[in-house]
Amino acid sequence: MPHRTVTVERVYDHPGDEVPFRVLVDRLWPRGLRRDAFHYDEWAQNLAPSTDLRKWYSHDTSLFTEFRDRYRRELASPAATDAIARLDEAANGRALVLLTATRDVEHSGARVLADYLREH
């Protein structure tokens, strides 16, 4: 995804006026959010950290560096690489906004994924 803007927002924030490609990147549907009242273009559950990794991390920021390394290894798998290619095609050149329900965006899988997408 060369030369594409990738940002991260919480699902509970209101979108701006731009027309990015909005991708929910959490494995679980966000609590308290009705599907028919939430604008997103794609739900990329398969790009979220695995259930085992998510449970191991449990948003313990002291584990973030190890979480990031493990998640990046998951993102390098053939299945994730294919999912990223499909996401790139679906976005059709638009900026990406990765949506997450987590409170701590800086220590989230969405942040790791955004960094990964910018690098690859």
MARVEX-739292 format. One record per residue (C-alpha): y, x negated, z; residue in one letter. Coordinates in steps of 0.05 Angstrom, whole numbers, padded with zeros to 5 digits. Example, Ala and Ser with C-alpha at 12.3 -4.5 7.8 and 13.67 -1.06 7.14 Angstrom:
((-00090, -00246, 00156), 'a');
((-00021, -00273, 00143), 's');
END
This chain:
((00000, 00000, 00000), 'm');
((00052, -00051, -00021), 'p');
((00126, -00037, -00011), 'h');
((00114, 00029, 00025), 'r');
((00150, 00050, 00088), 't');
((00101, 00067, 00144), 'v');
((00128, 00097, 00208), 't');
((00097, 00129, 00269), 'v');
((00120, 00193, 00303), 'e');
((00094, 00239, 00356), 'r');
((00068, 00306, 00331), 'v');
((00114, 00341, 00379), 'y');
((00178, 00311, 00348), 'd');
((00213, 00350, 00295), 'h');
((00210, 00320, 00225), 'p');
((00273, 00296, 00191), 'g');
((00300, 00317, 00123), 'd');
((00263, 00264, 00083), 'e');
((00200, 00283, 00046), 'v');
((00148, 00232, 00070), 'p');
((00073, 00241, 00067), 'f');
((00056, 00264, 00139), 'r');
((-00013, 00243, 00163), 'v');
((-00044, 00263, 00229), 'l');
((-00084, 00202, 00251), 'v');
((-00115, 00226, 00317), 'd');
((-00189, 00241, 00319), 'r');
((-00177, 00303, 00362), 'l');
((-00130, 00360, 00347), 'w');
((-00067, 00355, 00391), 'p');
((-00064, 00401, 00451), 'r');
((-00017, 00459, 00448), 'g');
((-00004, 00453, 00374), 'l');
((-00021, 00511, 00329), 'r');
((-00047, 00490, 00261), 'r');
((-00006, 00542, 00224), 'd');
((00059, 00520, 00259), 'a');
((00052, 00446, 00245), 'f');
((00071, 00411, 00180), 'h');
((00025, 00355, 00158), 'y');
((-00002, 00335, 00091), 'd');
((-00069, 00306, 00113), 'e');
((-00111, 00297, 00175), 'w');
((-00143, 00229, 00170), 'a');
((-00193, 00234, 00227), 'q');
((-00236, 00181, 00195), 'n');
((-00180, 00130, 00203), 'l');
((-00173, 00142, 00277), 'a');
((-00207, 00095, 00326), 'p');
((-00280, 00111, 00337), 's');
((-00297, 00156, 00395), 't');
((-00330, 00099, 00432), 'd');
((-00269, 00054, 00423), 'l');
((-00220, 00109, 00442), 'r');
((-00259, 00125, 00506), 'k');
((-00265, 00051, 00523), 'w');
((-00190, 00039, 00515), 'y');
((-00169, 00103, 00551), 's');
((-00096, 00083, 00541), 'h');
((-00101, 00027, 00591), 'd');
((-00045, -00018, 00565), 't');
((-00076, -00079, 00598), 's');
((-00132, -00071, 00546), 'l');
((-00086, -00062, 00487), 'f');
((-00095, -00131, 00455), 't');
((-00171, -00124, 00456), 'e');
((-00165, -00051, 00432), 'f');
((-00121, -00073, 00374), 'r');
((-00171, -00128, 00354), 'd');
((-00231, -00081, 00357), 'r');
((-00194, -00025, 00319), 'y');
((-00172, -00074, 00265), 'r');
((-00245, -00093, 00255), 'r');
((-00262, -00019, 00247), 'e');
((-00206, -00013, 00196), 'l');
((-00236, -00070, 00155), 'a');
((-00301, -00032, 00146), 's');
((-00319, -00006, 00076), 'p');
((-00312, 00067, 00099), 'a');
((-00242, 00055, 00126), 'a');
((-00222, 00016, 00065), 't');
((-00243, 00075, 00021), 'd');
((-00206, 00123, 00066), 'a');
((-00143, 00081, 00061), 'i');
((-00148, 00080, -00015), 'a');
((-00155, 00156, -00016), 'r');
((-00095, 00162, 00030), 'l');
((-00054, 00117, -00015), 'd');
((-00073, 00159, -00076), 'e');
((-00057, 00225, -00040), 'a');
((00011, 00199, -00017), 'a');
((00029, 00184, -00089), 'n');
((00082, 00132, -00072), 'g');
((00117, 00170, -00017), 'r');
((00133, 00139, 00050), 'a');
((00079, 00150, 00103), 'l');
((00092, 00180, 00171), 'v');
((00032, 00172, 00217), 'l');
((00030, 00228, 00268), 'l');
((-00001, 00221, 00337), 't');
((-00001, 00262, 00401), 'a');
((-00002, 00202, 00447), 't');
((00056, 00192, 00494), 'r');
((00056, 00116, 00489), 'd');
((00065, 00106, 00414), 'v');
((00075, 00031, 00421), 'e');
((00005, 00022, 00451), 'h');
((-00031, 00071, 00406), 's');
((-00081, 00070, 00350), 'g');
((-00027, 00099, 00305), 'a');
((00016, 00037, 00316), 'r');
((-00043, -00009, 00301), 'v');
((-00058, 00031, 00238), 'l');
((00014, 00028, 00215), 'a');
((00016, -00047, 00224), 'd');
((-00050, -00053, 00187), 'y');
((-00026, -00011, 00129), 'l');
((00038, -00052, 00123), 'r');
((-00003, -00116, 00120), 'e');
((-00055, -00093, 00070), 'h');
END
